[in-house]
């Protein structure tokens, strides 16, 4: 009799263990970010490091890309579920080529923290000296390329945009005279500016046509949305809460930011001031019609998408609540 009771208890314990295991099963989410180390694009990593995804039952795997088309491609062919912060141009270009992606939220409106620089002793003293000069951007289809092209159009400049890849490689090219004007996004190279080694020629905030447009969005694969839409929504809900926490506890997150970039804490705090919370949010995608016109002008689209295609591409699953 005792043996039967023990077997029954063991069976019940096993069943309970299976049920408990199932109740706490973690949902895997693969996320491709752009340029880990920037304040806005590092938020998924900060959220993971604080354990907030895990608390919500999400096992988030984060991979870093160099932005633009590489981010979109990581979702299309690289097995990533979510692409965090690719430029609108690259998303449009991928979509018209048949990429199985959807825009699920805005990521950043306007451009913050980006600046374009020259050597301290460069003969280029102002933007009026840019005709015939080479100006760097990261990768084709990225937000930085759109920024350079918009600035060229606004100022009627005959500058030459050049894809130079990562910021450190770009800096080397400027220092060695391979390119005239480099690009950076804070905190990168702020120390060099403060030391007088390089000069800021113009900032992203000076590109007026881009200040109220959503230049960067978040995307997800169609397969992920069809099969695990609730998980995708939970990811952004948790991340949005983490971003709220980051701004409410800026001293602590600035330290995380400083540690990630291996920079001085005060330099990190200086960089964070470039990013306002109202710009970094998962709200509606602003100025999409104008963004399509710019994409046509810059060669990413042959013509604007018809409304039916815009409606298909847009599948907004979460929006930041008003502050």
C-alpha positions, 0 to 999 in steps of 0.5 A: 500500500505504501509503495502504491502511495509513493508511486501516486505521489511521484506521478502527481509530482511529475505532472505538477513539474510538467505543468509548472515548466509549461507555465513558465516556458520562455518565448524566444525572440530574435532581435537585430539592432542597429549600431549597438552603443547608440542611446536609442538602439541600445535600449533592447540590450539595456532592457535585457541586462536589467532582466525585464524581458526574462521577467516577462517570459521572453528569451530575447537574443540580440544581434548587432547590425550596421544598420540600413539594408543589413538590418532588413536583410537579417530579418528577411534571410537571417532568421531574425524576428524583429528588426530594431531601427532600420531606416525607412528607405531600406525598409521600402526598398526591401518591401518592393523587392518582395521582402516578407516584412511589416512595419510594426511601429515607429522607432525614432522621429527626426534625427538626434545625436548625429553630426558630420565633422572634419579634421580640426585643420581642414580647409572646409570651414562651413557647409558652403565649402562642401561642393565637390567634397566627399561626405560619409554615411554608413550603409545604403538605405540607412537613415544616415544616407537619407540625412546626407541626401536631404541636406544636399537637396536643401542646401543645393550642394554638389557634395558626393555621398560615400558609404563608409561603413562603421563609425570607427572605419569612417574616422580612420578614413577622415584621419588619413584623408580618404574622405573629406567629411565623416559622420558620427553619432554621440557618444562616439567622437565627442571626446575628439570634439572636446579635445579639438582634434575634429570640428563639427561641421553640421548636426542632424538637427540642421536638416529641416526636412527630416525633423518631423519625419519618422526616419527609423522604424521597427519591423518584424517578419510576416511569419513571426507576426502570423504565428506569434503576434502576441509575443511581438506585442509583448516585446514592445510593451516590455521594451517601452516600459524599460525606456520609461524607466531609463529616462526616469532613472537617467543617472543609472542608465547613463552609467550603463551607457558609459560602461557599454561604450567604455567612456566617461560618465559625464560624456555619457550624460552629455550624449544622452541629452541629444535624445528626447523621450518624445522622439524616441517612442513607438508612436505612429509613423509620421510623414510616411507619404513625404518619406516615400517621395524622398525615397523616389527622389533618392532612388530607393523607389521608382514611385510611391506605393499605392495606398493598398500597399501602404496599408499592407506594409503597415501593421502597427502592433503597439504604440507608446502611450502619451507622456 
